[in-house]
Amino acid sequence: MLVEQRTYILKGDYTPAMYFEAYRATGAQELQARVLGRLLGYFVTEIGELNGLVHLWGYDSFEERARRRALLAQEPAWHDYLAQIRPMLQSMSNRLLVPTDFSPIR
């Protein structure tokens, strides 16, 4: 299994509520769930860097992740969502995590 951690930091003029409004209104929430599949969690930061959004997605392999992300990129609704949220973002980071043999998520 592979876990993708995506972290977005919003600019000071934007709140997580504003981001999630666009996420839902554009259909991106349903679209990601359908195309990417295994949402492990979606979080907002409470302490540390504020206005942070962290989401975790599970994949069976790097190849499966690449295939699913390519399918998502073909969706017009996805591009509408990106056009709405990009002005909100101060930064984005992404990391791929491989669970240890003793991790409860394998």
ChimeraX attribute file (.defattr): number of C-alpha atoms within 10 A of each C-alpha:
attribute: neighborCount
match mode: 1-to-1
recipient: residues
	/A:1	13
	/A:2	18
	/A:3	24
	/A:4	19
	/A:5	18
	/A:6	16
	/A:7	19
	/A:8	18
	/A:9	22
	/A:10	23
	/A:11	15
	/A:12	11
	/A:13	8
	/A:14	16
	/A:15	16
	/A:16	17
	/A:17	10
	/A:18	13
	/A:19	18
	/A:20	15
	/A:21	11
	/A:22	17
	/A:23	20
	/A:24	13
	/A:25	12
	/A:26	18
	/A:27	14
	/A:28	21
	/A:29	15
	/A:30	13
	/A:31	17
	/A:32	18
	/A:33	12
	/A:34	13
	/A:35	15
	/A:36	21
	/A:37	14
	/A:38	15
	/A:39	16
	/A:40	13
	/A:41	11
	/A:42	13
	/A:43	12
	/A:44	15
	/A:45	13
	/A:46	10
	/A:47	8
	/A:48	7
	/A:49	9
	/A:50	15
	/A:51	21
	/A:52	22
	/A:53	20
	/A:54	17
	/A:55	17
	/A:56	19
	/A:57	20
	/A:58	22
	/A:59	18
	/A:60	12
	/A:61	13
	/A:62	14
	/A:63	10
	/A:64	14
	/A:65	19
	/A:66	13
	/A:67	13
	/A:68	17
	/A:69	14
	/A:70	13
	/A:71	12
	/A:72	19
	/A:73	11
	/A:74	10
	/A:75	13
	/A:76	9
	/A:77	15
	/A:78	18
	/A:79	15
	/A:80	14
	/A:81	18
	/A:82	14
	/A:83	11
	/A:84	13
	/A:85	17
	/A:86	13
	/A:87	11
	/A:88	19
	/A:89	16
	/A:90	14
	/A:91	12
	/A:92	14
	/A:93	10
	/A:94	13
	/A:95	11
	/A:96	14
	/A:97	13
	/A:98	14
	/A:99	13
	/A:100	10
	/A:101	8
	/A:102	7
	/A:103	8
	/A:104	7
	/A:105	13
	/A:106	13
